[in-house]
Amino acid sequence: MAYSVTEQFVTWLTSLGYTASTYPAKQAEPPFVTVERTGGGVEDVVDRPQIAVQTWAATEAEAEAAATAIRNEIILHSRPYGVMSAFVDTGPYAFWDDSTGMPRYQIVFNCTSIIE
């Protein structure tokens, strides 16, 4: 199977204790985290994905706390498998979801990974 940076983020976040997926389940109960690739290019075997991580929670404070904890983890401690470097492009910032009315925060990472 080909390397998927979004799936590696989901696996990594799950290992940290978050309920994570690449899309919000219709009946998901907060808190949970979603991951999506929002851009980035590839050159030779180097992938430079832009990854948006969204934290959903019952309160805005909980969503912000989760986003901040994820930011600190990736910058200071560990990274998803295959991610060689990561920096915060934007966030965490409030990213209200009108369709659910649920508090959500987003943080966008620019990463470097190697295609296997």
C-alpha beads as a LAMMPS data file, in Angstrom:
LAMMPS data file: protein, C-alpha beads

116 atoms
115 bonds

1 atom types
1 bond types

-500.0 500.0 xlo xhi
-500.0 500.0 ylo yhi
-500.0 500.0 zlo zhi

Masses

1 110.0

Atoms # bond

1 1 1 0.000 0.000 0.000
2 1 1 1.242 3.494 -0.830
3 1 1 2.234 5.873 1.944
4 1 1 -0.586 8.223 2.992
5 1 1 0.420 11.164 5.143
6 1 1 -3.178 11.746 6.215
7 1 1 -3.528 8.136 7.374
8 1 1 -0.215 8.444 9.242
9 1 1 -1.556 11.538 11.020
10 1 1 -4.725 9.614 11.959
11 1 1 -2.649 6.695 13.295
12 1 1 -0.364 9.061 15.231
13 1 1 -3.271 11.018 16.751
14 1 1 -5.013 7.780 17.702
15 1 1 -1.823 6.618 19.454
16 1 1 -1.963 9.863 21.464
17 1 1 -5.464 8.996 22.665
18 1 1 -7.586 11.043 20.258
19 1 1 -10.524 9.738 18.252
20 1 1 -9.236 10.654 14.801
21 1 1 -10.319 10.150 11.196
22 1 1 -10.090 11.777 7.788
23 1 1 -13.696 12.976 8.031
24 1 1 -16.189 13.644 10.812
25 1 1 -18.584 10.779 11.322
26 1 1 -22.212 11.878 11.068
27 1 1 -23.008 10.636 14.564
28 1 1 -19.616 11.335 16.166
29 1 1 -19.666 12.540 19.731
30 1 1 -17.080 15.148 20.666
31 1 1 -14.250 15.296 21.288
32 1 1 -12.717 14.062 18.039
33 1 1 -10.089 15.140 15.526
34 1 1 -10.159 15.231 11.729
35 1 1 -7.219 15.356 9.340
36 1 1 -7.157 16.516 5.743
37 1 1 -4.499 17.339 3.217
38 1 1 -5.184 20.854 1.966
39 1 1 -2.230 21.297 -0.374
40 1 1 1.446 20.800 -0.923
41 1 1 3.596 19.510 -3.727
42 1 1 5.871 16.590 -4.503
43 1 1 9.342 16.669 -6.035
44 1 1 11.206 13.429 -6.741
45 1 1 10.694 11.418 -3.516
46 1 1 10.068 14.405 -1.236
47 1 1 6.470 15.245 -0.369
48 1 1 5.663 18.609 1.225
49 1 1 2.044 18.233 2.329
50 1 1 -0.014 20.911 3.995
51 1 1 -2.143 19.188 6.633
52 1 1 -5.152 20.685 8.411
53 1 1 -5.965 19.164 11.788
54 1 1 -9.336 20.099 13.215
55 1 1 -10.300 19.496 16.827
56 1 1 -13.990 19.244 17.657
57 1 1 -15.267 19.413 21.236
58 1 1 -18.239 20.247 23.421
59 1 1 -16.759 23.636 24.336
60 1 1 -14.527 26.112 22.583
61 1 1 -12.001 25.875 25.430
62 1 1 -11.753 22.090 25.006
63 1 1 -11.320 22.367 21.235
64 1 1 -8.597 25.001 21.673
65 1 1 -6.835 22.958 24.368
66 1 1 -6.755 19.880 22.109
67 1 1 -5.400 21.875 19.152
68 1 1 -2.713 23.444 21.335
69 1 1 -1.734 20.045 22.752
70 1 1 -1.429 18.579 19.241
71 1 1 0.646 21.554 18.107
72 1 1 2.989 21.172 21.071
73 1 1 3.304 17.413 20.549
74 1 1 4.319 17.622 16.894
75 1 1 6.714 20.538 17.425
76 1 1 8.313 19.397 20.692
77 1 1 7.990 15.615 21.010
78 1 1 6.829 13.260 18.263
79 1 1 5.585 13.176 14.691
80 1 1 3.576 10.856 12.503
81 1 1 5.528 8.047 10.831
82 1 1 7.301 9.326 7.727
83 1 1 7.043 13.018 8.632
84 1 1 10.611 14.280 8.775
85 1 1 9.783 17.859 9.741
86 1 1 6.738 19.959 10.492
87 1 1 6.049 23.583 11.225
88 1 1 2.880 25.423 12.062
89 1 1 1.602 27.458 9.144
90 1 1 -1.437 28.846 10.980
91 1 1 -3.271 28.231 14.198
92 1 1 -4.617 27.058 16.365
93 1 1 -7.590 29.260 15.587
94 1 1 -11.356 29.043 16.021
95 1 1 -12.975 27.438 12.981
96 1 1 -16.675 27.358 13.865
97 1 1 -18.762 24.715 12.136
98 1 1 -22.145 26.171 11.207
99 1 1 -23.510 22.833 10.005
100 1 1 -23.159 21.165 13.423
101 1 1 -22.945 24.160 15.753
102 1 1 -20.023 22.381 17.375
103 1 1 -16.911 24.268 18.525
104 1 1 -13.928 23.477 16.310
105 1 1 -10.334 24.662 16.199
106 1 1 -7.930 24.241 13.302
107 1 1 -4.187 24.117 13.023
108 1 1 -2.382 23.864 9.685
109 1 1 1.004 22.179 9.409
110 1 1 3.469 22.289 6.542
111 1 1 5.404 19.043 6.565
112 1 1 8.188 17.255 4.757
113 1 1 7.964 13.524 4.230
114 1 1 9.652 10.963 2.040
115 1 1 7.580 8.928 -0.406
116 1 1 8.225 5.234 0.112

Bonds

1 1 1 2
2 1 2 3
3 1 3 4
4 1 4 5
5 1 5 6
6 1 6 7
7 1 7 8
8 1 8 9
9 1 9 10
10 1 10 11
11 1 11 12
12 1 12 13
13 1 13 14
14 1 14 15
15 1 15 16
16 1 16 17
17 1 17 18
18 1 18 19
19 1 19 20
20 1 20 21
21 1 21 22
22 1 22 23
23 1 23 24
24 1 24 25
25 1 25 26
26 1 26 27
27 1 27 28
28 1 28 29
29 1 29 30
30 1 30 31
31 1 31 32
32 1 32 33
33 1 33 34
34 1 34 35
35 1 35 36
36 1 36 37
37 1 37 38
38 1 38 39
39 1 39 40
40 1 40 41
41 1 41 42
42 1 42 43
43 1 43 44
44 1 44 45
45 1 45 46
46 1 46 47
47 1 47 48
48 1 48 49
49 1 49 50
50 1 50 51
51 1 51 52
52 1 52 53
53 1 53 54
54 1 54 55
55 1 55 56
56 1 56 57
57 1 57 58
58 1 58 59
59 1 59 60
60 1 60 61
61 1 61 62
62 1 62 63
63 1 63 64
64 1 64 65
65 1 65 66
66 1 66 67
67 1 67 68
68 1 68 69
69 1 69 70
70 1 70 71
71 1 71 72
72 1 72 73
73 1 73 74
74 1 74 75
75 1 75 76
76 1 76 77
77 1 77 78
78 1 78 79
79 1 79 80
80 1 80 81
81 1 81 82
82 1 82 83
83 1 83 84
84 1 84 85
85 1 85 86
86 1 86 87
87 1 87 88
88 1 88 89
89 1 89 90
90 1 90 91
91 1 91 92
92 1 92 93
93 1 93 94
94 1 94 95
95 1 95 96
96 1 96 97
97 1 97 98
98 1 98 99
99 1 99 100
100 1 100 101
101 1 101 102
102 1 102 103
103 1 103 104
104 1 104 105
105 1 105 106
106 1 106 107
107 1 107 108
108 1 108 109
109 1 109 110
110 1 110 111
111 1 111 112
112 1 112 113
113 1 113 114
114 1 114 115
115 1 115 116
